[in-house]
Amino acid sequence: MEKYYIVDSSILPESFDKVIQARQLLESGKVKQVSEAVKVVGISRGTFYKYKDLVFLPEEGVMDRKAVISLMLENQRGILSKVLTTISETNASVLTINQNIPIHNIASIVISLDLSNFSGTIDSLLEKIRQVEGASNVQLVSIE
C-alpha cells in the first residue's frame, strides 16, 4: 500500500504547486491544452506529466476518497454485523454491500466505502477485518 503524508508546502519543490496550478487552469477551462497551462505557470510538460496524478490539494481528493474491499464470510449469524461494526469504528461509511449466496457455507462480499471521515490507514482497517472470526480473504480491490 502506498504511503501518504500531509506536509507544509514550504518544504516541497515549487514545481509541485505549479503542477496543481496548471491542472486547475485546465479543469477551469481557462486554457485548453497542457502546453498552454505549463507555459502560464512556468514548468515543463515533463514536470507536469510526472506529478499531475501525484500532488493534490486536500479538497481535490483526500477528503472525498472511496475504497472497495472484498472478503469471504462464513454463513453464520452476526459475522457481517461484526465486520460493519469494525468499519464503523474507523469512521468510514458503507456505501454499498453486495453479497452473493453462500456456497459451501461461505459468502462472497464486496463493500464500497466512503473514506471522507476515515481515521487510520486502509491497511489497519483490512487487518482489523481479518481478525473478525469467520472473515477471510480480505482484500483491497480499489481506492481512489
C-alpha positions in Angstrom: 0.0 0.0 0.0 1.2 3.5 -0.8 2.0 6.0 1.9 0.5 9.5 2.0 1.8 12.4 4.0 0.4 15.8 4.8 3.3 18.3 4.7 3.7 22.1 4.7 4.1 23.2 1.1 7.1 25.4 2.1 9.3 22.2 2.2 8.2 21.0 -1.2 9.7 21.9 -4.6 7.9 24.9 -6.1 7.1 22.7 -9.1 4.5 20.8 -7.1 2.4 23.9 -6.5 2.8 24.8 -10.2 1.6 21.4 -11.3 -1.6 22.0 -9.2 -2.0 25.5 -10.7 -1.6 24.1 -14.2 -4.2 21.4 -13.5 -6.6 24.0 -12.2 -6.2 26.1 -15.3 -7.1 23.1 -17.4 -10.0 22.0 -15.3 -11.5 25.5 -15.2 -11.2 25.9 -19.0 -9.1 29.0 -18.8 -6.6 27.1 -21.0 -7.4 24.3 -23.4 -4.1 22.4 -23.7 -1.3 21.2 -21.4 1.2 23.2 -23.3 -0.7 26.4 -22.6 -1.1 25.6 -18.9 2.6 24.8 -18.3 3.7 27.9 -20.1 1.5 30.1 -17.9 2.8 28.6 -14.7 6.4 28.2 -15.8 7.1 24.5 -15.7 7.9 21.9 -18.4 5.4 19.5 -19.8 7.6 16.7 -18.5 7.3 18.0 -14.9 3.5 18.3 -15.3 3.1 14.8 -16.6 5.5 13.4 -13.9 3.5 14.8 -11.0 0.0 15.5 -12.3 -1.5 12.4 -10.7 0.6 12.5 -7.5 0.1 16.0 -6.0 -3.2 17.4 -4.8 -4.7 20.0 -2.5 -6.7 18.4 0.3 -10.1 19.4 -1.2 -9.1 17.7 -4.5 -9.3 14.2 -3.3 -8.0 13.5 0.2 -11.4 14.4 1.7 -13.6 12.5 -0.7 -11.9 9.2 -1.1 -13.6 5.9 -1.7 -12.5 2.3 -1.5 -13.8 -1.1 -2.4 -12.9 -4.2 -0.4 -13.8 -7.8 -0.9 -13.9 -10.7 1.6 -15.3 -14.1 2.3 -17.6 -14.7 5.2 -18.8 -17.9 6.9 -22.5 -18.2 6.7 -23.1 -17.6 10.4 -25.4 -15.1 12.1 -23.7 -11.9 13.1 -20.4 -12.1 11.2 -21.4 -9.4 8.7 -22.6 -7.2 11.6 -19.2 -7.5 13.2 -17.4 -6.5 10.0 -19.7 -3.5 9.7 -19.1 -2.5 13.3 -15.3 -2.8 12.7 -15.7 -0.5 9.7 -17.9 2.0 11.6 -15.3 2.2 14.4 -12.8 3.8 11.9 -15.4 6.4 10.8 -15.6 5.0 7.3 -19.1 4.9 5.9 -20.5 2.0 4.0 -21.9 3.0 0.6 -22.9 -0.4 -0.8 -22.8 -4.1 0.2 -23.0 -6.8 -2.4 -23.4 -10.3 -1.0 -23.6 -13.5 -3.0 -25.5 -16.6 -2.0 -23.3 -18.8 0.3 -21.8 -21.7 -1.5 -20.3 -24.4 0.8 -21.3 -22.2 3.7 -19.1 -19.3 2.5 -20.4 -16.0 1.1 -18.5 -13.6 -1.1 -19.0 -10.0 -0.1 -17.9 -6.7 -1.8 -18.2 -3.5 0.3 -17.7 0.0 -1.1 -16.7 2.7 1.5 -16.7 6.4 1.8 -13.4 7.4 3.4 -14.2 11.1 3.9 -14.1 10.9 7.7 -11.9 7.8 7.9 -9.4 7.7 10.7 -6.5 5.3 10.4 -5.0 3.6 7.4 -6.6 1.2 4.9 -4.1 -1.4 5.8 -5.0 -1.2 9.5 -8.7 -1.5 8.6 -8.1 -4.6 6.5 -6.2 -6.2 9.3 -9.0 -5.5 11.8 -11.5 -7.1 9.4 -9.2 -10.1 9.1 -9.3 -10.5 12.8 -13.1 -10.9 12.8 -13.8 -14.6 13.3 -15.4 -16.1 10.2 -13.9 -13.5 7.8 -11.2 -14.5 5.4 -9.6 -13.5 2.1 -10.0 -9.7 3.0 -8.6 -7.7 0.1 -8.5 -4.1 -1.1 -10.0 -4.1 -4.6 -9.5 -0.4 -5.3 -9.1 3.0 -3.8 -9.5 6.5 -5.2 
